[in-house]
Amino acid sequence: MADVRQLQAMLENHAKEGLPAADIQVIRRGKALEYFSRHYGKVYVDEGRPISVKDALVGINQLIDEDADKGKEPPPVNAEPITRQFLRTFGTATEMKRDQLQKFLKGSITTPDEFEQRGWCSEKSKVFTRVNPIDFARDWSGKHKRRLTSDLDQALVLIGSCFDGSGINASDTLKNENFKPHVALKPLLEWLQRNGPDQANRNAASRALTIYNSWAASQATKPQQGSLFEEYDL
C-alpha cells in the first residue's frame, strides 16, 4: 500500500488531465496485484494454507477502496451489499459510461446488469443513468407493498414520493399494513440526504426522512418486543 500511495502524485496529475477515476482504480489494483504475483504460491492465510487468487483480489480491492475513499462518506454499513456497491460505484453521479462502470466493478461479483434488473439505472447508448426516484415511486404505486423489501427500493419509493408534484403520499406507504421497513431504511435516507446526486434529490430525501421519523415516533407506543420483531424479521 505504501508503494501504491507513491503513485498518488502521478495519478493526481493524470486525473487533472482527464483520466477517468475508474482507470486510476485499475492502475492501483494492478500495482497491488504485482506484489501478490511476485510471491504467488508463497502467500498464506495461515500455516500450510496458501491464499487463493480470488481471496487475494477481494482483500486487495477492500484495501484500495478503503484507502482511495478517504474523505468520502461510505453508505450505511447495515445496507444490503448490492445497495452499498451501487451507491459506492455511482457516488453522487447521475450517469456513468458502461466501460467505466465495468472497470469499477471489475474484481467483484457484481455486474452492471444487476443494477439495471433492479430498476436502479438504465442503459442507453452505452451510458447508464440512475433512475429518477419519481419514476421509481410511480412504478411502485398500486403494487403490493409486501414485495417492497429491498432497502434501496424502499428509500427510492419514499424519496420519489416526496418530490414536488409527485402525486404520491409517502405516509401511505409507511402506514400500509403489508409494508415492513428495512433496518437500513432510515440510515439510507440520512445518507442520501447528504449524498444525493443533486439538490432536488437531497431535498426530497430530507422530506422523506422527516416523514419517516414522524411515522416511527407514532409506532413508539407499541410494545417493545413487537417493534424489535418487526425491525429484525426481514
One Martini backbone bead per residue (centre of mass of N, CA, C, O) as a GRO file, in nm:
protein
  234
    1MET     BB    1   0.055   0.064  -0.017
    2ALA     BB    2   0.297   0.252  -0.019
    3ASP     BB    3   0.353   0.221  -0.324
    4VAL     BB    4   0.077   0.312  -0.421
    5ARG     BB    5   0.097   0.601  -0.295
    6GLN     BB    6   0.339   0.693  -0.480
    7LEU     BB    7   0.133   0.728  -0.730
    8GLN     BB    8  -0.049   0.973  -0.661
    9ALA     BB    9   0.079   1.214  -0.807
   10MET     BB   10   0.052   1.097  -1.089
   11LEU     BB   11  -0.257   1.045  -1.081
   12GLU     BB   12  -0.342   1.338  -1.030
   13ASN     BB   13  -0.238   1.444  -1.299
   14HIS     BB   14  -0.414   1.260  -1.475
   15ALA     BB   15  -0.684   1.361  -1.365
   16LYS     BB   16  -0.649   1.656  -1.466
   17GLU     BB   17  -0.629   1.537  -1.775
   18GLY     BB   18  -0.889   1.306  -1.766
   19LEU     BB   19  -0.859   1.057  -1.604
   20PRO     BB   20  -1.045   0.825  -1.504
   21ALA     BB   21  -1.118   0.684  -1.203
   22ALA     BB   22  -1.129   0.388  -1.299
   23ASP     BB   23  -0.838   0.381  -1.414
   24ILE     BB   24  -0.696   0.442  -1.150
   25GLN     BB   25  -0.797   0.188  -1.005
   26VAL     BB   26  -0.658  -0.017  -1.192
   27ILE     BB   27  -0.369   0.071  -1.131
   28ARG     BB   28  -0.375   0.012  -0.829
   29ARG     BB   29  -0.451  -0.286  -0.851
   30GLY     BB   30  -0.206  -0.373  -1.024
   31LYS     BB   31   0.012  -0.301  -0.814
   32ALA     BB   32  -0.086  -0.496  -0.596
   33LEU     BB   33  -0.071  -0.758  -0.773
   34GLU     BB   34   0.234  -0.755  -0.817
   35TYR     BB   35   0.306  -0.860  -0.535
   36PHE     BB   36   0.155  -1.126  -0.542
   37SER     BB   37   0.298  -1.246  -0.798
   38ARG     BB   38   0.588  -1.262  -0.678
   39HIS     BB   39   0.449  -1.467  -0.432
   40TYR     BB   40   0.328  -1.698  -0.561
   41GLY     BB   41   0.251  -1.964  -0.330
   42LYS     BB   42   0.369  -1.776  -0.057
   43VAL     BB   43   0.079  -1.695   0.035
   44TYR     BB   44  -0.078  -1.689   0.358
   45VAL     BB   45  -0.329  -1.741   0.581
   46ASP     BB   46  -0.188  -1.993   0.699
   47GLU     BB   47  -0.050  -2.267   0.793
   48GLY     BB   48  -0.061  -2.445   0.487
   49ARG     BB   49  -0.255  -2.195   0.360
   50PRO     BB   50  -0.304  -2.067   0.075
   51ILE     BB   51  -0.391  -1.805  -0.104
   52SER     BB   52  -0.614  -1.703  -0.320
   53VAL     BB   53  -0.679  -1.507  -0.581
   54LYS     BB   54  -0.961  -1.424  -0.496
   55ASP     BB   55  -0.892  -1.339  -0.202
   56ALA     BB   56  -0.677  -1.134  -0.280
   57LEU     BB   57  -0.861  -0.946  -0.447
   58VAL     BB   58  -1.058  -0.877  -0.226
   59GLY     BB   59  -0.847  -0.754  -0.033
   60ILE     BB   60  -0.737  -0.540  -0.226
   61ASN     BB   61  -1.001  -0.391  -0.279
   62GLN     BB   62  -1.048  -0.308   0.014
   63LEU     BB   63  -0.790  -0.146   0.056
   64ILE     BB   64  -0.827   0.053  -0.180
   65ASP     BB   65  -1.106   0.161  -0.112
   66GLU     BB   66  -1.032   0.270   0.169
   67ASP     BB   67  -0.798   0.453   0.065
   68ALA     BB   68  -0.956   0.614  -0.169
   69ASP     BB   69  -1.223   0.702   0.027
   70LYS     BB   70  -1.111   0.923   0.168
   71GLY     BB   71  -1.362   1.163   0.267
   72LYS     BB   72  -1.586   0.960   0.223
   73GLU     BB   73  -1.911   0.858   0.263
   74PRO     BB   74  -2.026   0.574   0.345
   75PRO     BB   75  -2.244   0.361   0.332
   76PRO     BB   76  -2.434   0.187   0.512
   77VAL     BB   77  -2.353  -0.104   0.687
   78ASN     BB   78  -2.671  -0.223   0.685
   79ALA     BB   79  -2.669  -0.250   0.402
   80GLU     BB   80  -2.688  -0.395   0.124
   81PRO     BB   81  -2.442  -0.496  -0.080
   82ILE     BB   82  -2.571  -0.394  -0.351
   83THR     BB   83  -2.621  -0.108  -0.244
   84ARG     BB   84  -2.332  -0.029  -0.172
   85GLN     BB   85  -2.220  -0.072  -0.455
   86PHE     BB   86  -2.394   0.135  -0.602
   87LEU     BB   87  -2.324   0.390  -0.429
   88ARG     BB   88  -2.015   0.371  -0.461
   89THR     BB   89  -2.005   0.380  -0.772
   90PHE     BB   90  -2.177   0.649  -0.826
   91GLY     BB   91  -2.240   0.826  -0.596
   92THR     BB   92  -2.323   1.154  -0.732
   93ALA     BB   93  -2.387   1.036  -0.993
   94THR     BB   94  -2.615   1.006  -1.278
   95GLU     BB   95  -2.380   0.892  -1.468
   96MET     BB   96  -2.230   0.610  -1.670
   97LYS     BB   97  -2.016   0.451  -1.839
   98ARG     BB   98  -1.986   0.127  -1.910
   99ASP     BB   99  -1.673   0.093  -1.893
  100GLN     BB  100  -1.649   0.229  -1.613
  101LEU     BB  101  -1.838   0.044  -1.456
  102GLN     BB  102  -1.680  -0.217  -1.512
  103LYS     BB  103  -1.418  -0.125  -1.372
  104PHE     BB  104  -1.536  -0.087  -1.088
  105LEU     BB  105  -1.644  -0.403  -1.086
  106LYS     BB  106  -1.385  -0.524  -1.104
  107GLY     BB  107  -1.356  -0.817  -0.896
  108SER     BB  108  -1.644  -0.857  -0.867
  109ILE     BB  109  -1.986  -1.004  -0.853
  110THR     BB  110  -2.076  -0.753  -1.009
  111THR     BB  111  -2.311  -0.616  -1.243
  112PRO     BB  112  -2.473  -0.386  -1.428
  113ASP     BB  113  -2.732  -0.561  -1.477
  114GLU     BB  114  -2.820  -0.577  -1.177
  115PHE     BB  115  -2.906  -0.284  -1.156
  116GLU     BB  116  -3.110  -0.284  -1.392
  117GLN     BB  117  -3.300  -0.513  -1.285
  118ARG     BB  118  -3.378  -0.321  -1.029
  119GLY     BB  119  -3.420  -0.016  -1.151
  120TRP     BB  120  -3.166   0.191  -1.083
  121CYS     BB  121  -3.100   0.168  -1.395
  122SER     BB  122  -3.013   0.273  -1.736
  123GLU     BB  123  -2.945   0.191  -2.080
  124LYS     BB  124  -2.793   0.427  -2.322
  125SER     BB  125  -2.549   0.441  -2.531
  126LYS     BB  126  -2.346   0.325  -2.305
  127VAL     BB  127  -2.529   0.460  -2.069
  128PHE     BB  128  -2.574   0.500  -1.725
  129THR     BB  129  -2.882   0.585  -1.556
  130ARG     BB  130  -3.034   0.700  -1.304
  131VAL     BB  131  -3.308   0.683  -1.142
  132ASN     BB  132  -3.600   0.838  -1.100
  133PRO     BB  133  -3.775   0.846  -0.813
  134ILE     BB  134  -4.050   0.913  -0.933
  135ASP     BB  135  -4.065   0.675  -1.130
  136PHE     BB  136  -4.027   0.456  -0.917
  137ALA     BB  137  -4.276   0.527  -0.744
  138ARG     BB  138  -4.488   0.498  -0.973
  139ASP     BB  139  -4.432   0.197  -1.031
  140TRP     BB  140  -4.529   0.120  -0.725
  141SER     BB  141  -4.797   0.218  -0.763
  142GLY     BB  142  -5.034  -0.030  -0.658
  143LYS     BB  143  -4.849  -0.222  -0.538
  144HIS     BB  144  -4.743  -0.471  -0.347
  145LYS     BB  145  -4.572  -0.412  -0.041
  146ARG     BB  146  -4.451  -0.696   0.024
  147ARG     BB  147  -4.226  -0.661  -0.219
  148LEU     BB  148  -4.102  -0.413  -0.052
  149THR     BB  149  -3.771  -0.498   0.066
  150SER     BB  150  -3.567  -0.326  -0.036
  151ASP     BB  151  -3.385  -0.066   0.076
  152LEU     BB  152  -3.363   0.107  -0.188
  153ASP     BB  153  -3.652   0.085  -0.278
  154GLN     BB  154  -3.774   0.225  -0.033
  155ALA     BB  155  -3.618   0.492  -0.059
  156LEU     BB  156  -3.713   0.567  -0.348
  157VAL     BB  157  -4.014   0.579  -0.290
  158LEU     BB  158  -4.005   0.802  -0.073
  159ILE     BB  159  -3.850   1.014  -0.234
  160GLY     BB  160  -4.038   1.027  -0.482
  161SER     BB  161  -4.290   1.119  -0.308
  162CYS     BB  162  -4.123   1.404  -0.221
  163PHE     BB  163  -4.171   1.531  -0.474
  164ASP     BB  164  -4.277   1.769  -0.657
  165GLY     BB  165  -4.568   1.646  -0.806
  166SER     BB  166  -4.605   1.329  -0.761
  167GLY     BB  167  -4.891   1.226  -0.621
  168ILE     BB  168  -4.758   1.101  -0.356
  169ASN     BB  169  -4.794   0.935  -0.042
  170ALA     BB  170  -4.565   0.838   0.185
  171SER     BB  171  -4.748   0.751   0.427
  172ASP     BB  172  -4.899   0.520   0.285
  173THR     BB  173  -4.663   0.324   0.287
  174LEU     BB  174  -4.601   0.316   0.595
  175LYS     BB  175  -4.915   0.234   0.669
  176ASN     BB  176  -4.891  -0.022   0.536
  177GLU     BB  177  -4.942  -0.347   0.647
  178ASN     BB  178  -4.724  -0.471   0.422
  179PHE     BB  179  -4.506  -0.282   0.538
  180LYS     BB  180  -4.145  -0.334   0.592
  181PRO     BB  181  -3.895  -0.185   0.725
  182HIS     BB  182  -3.582  -0.152   0.683
  183VAL     BB  183  -3.307  -0.117   0.884
  184ALA     BB  184  -3.169   0.086   0.648
  185LEU     BB  185  -3.362   0.316   0.575
  186LYS     BB  186  -3.283   0.556   0.750
  187PRO     BB  187  -2.977   0.564   0.681
  188LEU     BB  188  -3.030   0.613   0.377
  189LEU     BB  189  -3.178   0.881   0.400
  190GLU     BB  190  -2.945   1.025   0.539
  191TRP     BB  191  -2.734   0.978   0.316
  192LEU     BB  192  -2.904   1.103   0.072
  193GLN     BB  193  -2.928   1.386   0.199
  194ARG     BB  194  -2.600   1.421   0.151
  195ASN     BB  195  -2.559   1.218  -0.139
  196GLY     BB  196  -2.712   1.318  -0.356
  197PRO     BB  197  -2.703   1.404  -0.700
  198ASP     BB  198  -2.899   1.642  -0.602
  199GLN     BB  199  -3.095   1.880  -0.459
  200ALA     BB  200  -3.369   1.746  -0.510
  201ASN     BB  201  -3.294   1.476  -0.379
  202ARG     BB  202  -3.211   1.588  -0.101
  203ASN     BB  203  -3.481   1.719  -0.031
  204ALA     BB  204  -3.654   1.461  -0.053
  205ALA     BB  205  -3.496   1.302   0.162
  206SER     BB  206  -3.560   1.496   0.394
  207ARG     BB  207  -3.866   1.458   0.386
  208ALA     BB  208  -3.868   1.151   0.420
  209LEU     BB  209  -3.732   1.154   0.699
  210THR     BB  210  -3.947   1.315   0.848
  211ILE     BB  211  -4.178   1.116   0.793
  212TYR     BB  212  -4.045   0.870   0.918
  213ASN     BB  213  -4.002   0.981   1.206
  214SER     BB  214  -4.301   1.030   1.260
  215TRP     BB  215  -4.388   0.737   1.223
  216ALA     BB  216  -4.196   0.606   1.434
  217ALA     BB  217  -4.311   0.763   1.678
  218SER     BB  218  -4.602   0.631   1.649
  219GLN     BB  219  -4.472   0.334   1.722
  220ALA     BB  220  -4.372   0.365   2.027
  221THR     BB  221  -4.644   0.249   2.169
  222LYS     BB  222  -4.549  -0.011   2.118
  223PRO     BB  223  -4.432  -0.288   2.201
  224GLN     BB  224  -4.106  -0.368   2.214
  225GLN     BB  225  -4.115  -0.658   2.103
  226GLY     BB  226  -4.266  -0.587   1.842
  227SER     BB  227  -4.059  -0.383   1.718
  228LEU     BB  228  -3.820  -0.581   1.703
  229PHE     BB  229  -3.949  -0.788   1.521
  230GLU     BB  230  -3.999  -0.591   1.278
  231GLU     BB  231  -3.697  -0.511   1.232
  232TYR     BB  232  -3.566  -0.826   1.206
  233ASP     BB  233  -3.804  -0.946   1.017
  234LEU     BB  234  -3.646  -0.973   0.687
   0.00000   0.00000   0.00000
